């Protein structure tokens, strides 16, 4: 079976031969589909506004009482005056007269301003600042947090004292409240003065403590300085120099110069060694590359020229010719001169090489000696530097500490103006407490908020059936109609007057009864019109618990259906506590109980109420528990026959919770309508009934709310308009 439809399982004709086949059931009521079951159950804002409107008079009364009580209590309280003294904390002012603190601005560190001012606020509230004020003004009762067993007072606080810091300023506001306006100003000024004195006192005390400590350290530093100076003097005597550092610098420069000369000597020696090696080979080119190379080159050129001339003369003259002899002699002389010059240059180059070698060795020995002396002096210089550094450091610390002690002694007596009273407190003109207007506004806002919260909480804690939208969302069952409460019926049945005399169903009751009649007609159309071509032929009207108006609803529903000139039969199936006969004014001597017991045919016991030709009633008869247990089979046969003769058969059954016959009847009819009492029936009870009917696959058409008032939901507002309308234009039906 689909989840979105409910079918009623009737016994088949084959299971009961001889019983007419029932009218074909129609699943004309559909519950929410799968796409709707997941919808959010959140209520719209309009519903919350309606809830507030529903309780508006209660909310208004609560708020009025709260505001009035606040105004009354505020007017009876003792007025308090407040005076405020303003202190300026100048972070640009120096802390001292002399020394680095005298020129250093405390405002240089802006990041700690909030922390500094918060510290000052706590300092103003301290016992050291407040105790002198309390001693000066004994009328003020301090708040003692704790007292020890020997009677000494623990730190105290001053009542009605407020210390604040205006945002983005270096100001501190000291406010004090008192019934005496002059006392409030005096105490505020006294606290400010006490704070300024206390700030100076703790600074003076800190400076004195610091001076004592530094004096002890100064003596130790003096002894240490003397020892380090003596060690330095002794070391200078051992070195026999005034300053090893200066001598070390001289040796370092000398060693650097010798290294340079040694390097140059090595280069010169290598150069001359190469020249000497070259000339040893006898190469003319090597000789020409020497310092006398130009002379040798000129002589070689001259010899060449003479050789050319001699070659010419040799070809022209003979060996005995005077020119030949002269040329040969000149050539021999030049050659001898070249050899002599070559020998002289070679000796000179060898001599220069030996000189360069000797000079290199001498410079190397001087470098080694200087390096040795430098290393020895450098090792002692390190020790000297350490001693001198210690001596200088001890002397510097001693001098600095001595200077600080003198500055601290001078600055300790300096009372700076970094904290000063900028604006003294003055007596207040008007009291600041109680503020009746502010209290009234706060009482109005708070009481309104609390009232709204209480309304929402009470509405959420109310688990009764009221609003159709909530019922449809939570129980997933359609609300077919809402029957308004009729004040004229309170305390007695709507069909019988106070003397027990029968009256018309809709003939009396005024506008409320007329509204009820229209609501019943709406219920009728909600049940029958959605599937007008295949209407249900039999209905069961039941409820979860007794006294929810199911019988009244069933009778009136049958009556309005018969007014359409449709044959209607109402069967009172409540054989334990029958009530239909009271409403229609018929006898209850015999009825459905006799049919169940087999004593009569149901047609013989059907009665016709006066003035309603289309309405037939089968009363319950005498109450009988045995007959109630066996109503199932009998009612199946009765319904099979009655649905062939009547347009609609309505069964009034006992409540579903606690009585088994109601479930039997629900399984036999075409549709079930559950009647619930608005504002009284619990949702859990109706949910249990719906679950039981769904388990039987009964066709639950919907829910009818009884005794609905206009203030239960925003959807019931029209009942008031109906009542006014009918009070002017509607006339009761004639019998």
Secondary structure as UniProt FT lines:
FT   TURN            3..4
FT   HELIX           13..15
FT   TURN            17..18
FT   HELIX           34..37
FT   HELIX           45..54
FT   HELIX           56..76
FT   STRAND          80..89
FT   TURN            91..92
FT   HELIX           100..103
FT   HELIX           106..108
FT   TURN            111..112
FT   HELIX           113..124
FT   HELIX           127..136
FT   TURN            138..139
FT   STRAND          143..144
FT   TURN            149..150
FT   STRAND          156..157
FT   TURN            159..160
FT   STRAND          161..164
FT   TURN            167..168
FT   STRAND          171..178
FT   HELIX           181..239
FT   HELIX           244..280
FT   TURN            281..282
FT   HELIX           284..288
FT   TURN            291..292
FT   HELIX           293..316
FT   TURN            319..320
FT   HELIX           322..412
FT   STRAND          419..423
FT   HELIX           436..461
FT   HELIX           468..475
FT   STRAND          479..484
FT   HELIX           487..489
FT   TURN            490..491
FT   TURN            494..495
FT   TURN            498..499
FT   TURN            505..507
FT   HELIX           510..528
FT   HELIX           529..534
FT   STRAND          538..543
FT   HELIX           550..562
FT   TURN            563..565
FT   STRAND          568..572
FT   HELIX           580..584
FT   HELIX           592..597
FT   HELIX           602..605
FT   STRAND          607..608
FT   TURN            610..611
FT   TURN            613..614
FT   STRAND          615..618
FT   HELIX           625..629
FT   HELIX           631..645
FT   STRAND          648..652
FT   TURN            657..658
FT   HELIX           660..666
FT   TURN            667..668
FT   STRAND          671..677
FT   TURN            678..680
FT   HELIX           683..695
FT   TURN            696..697
FT   STRAND          700..708
FT   TURN            710..711
FT   HELIX           714..716
FT   HELIX           718..729
//
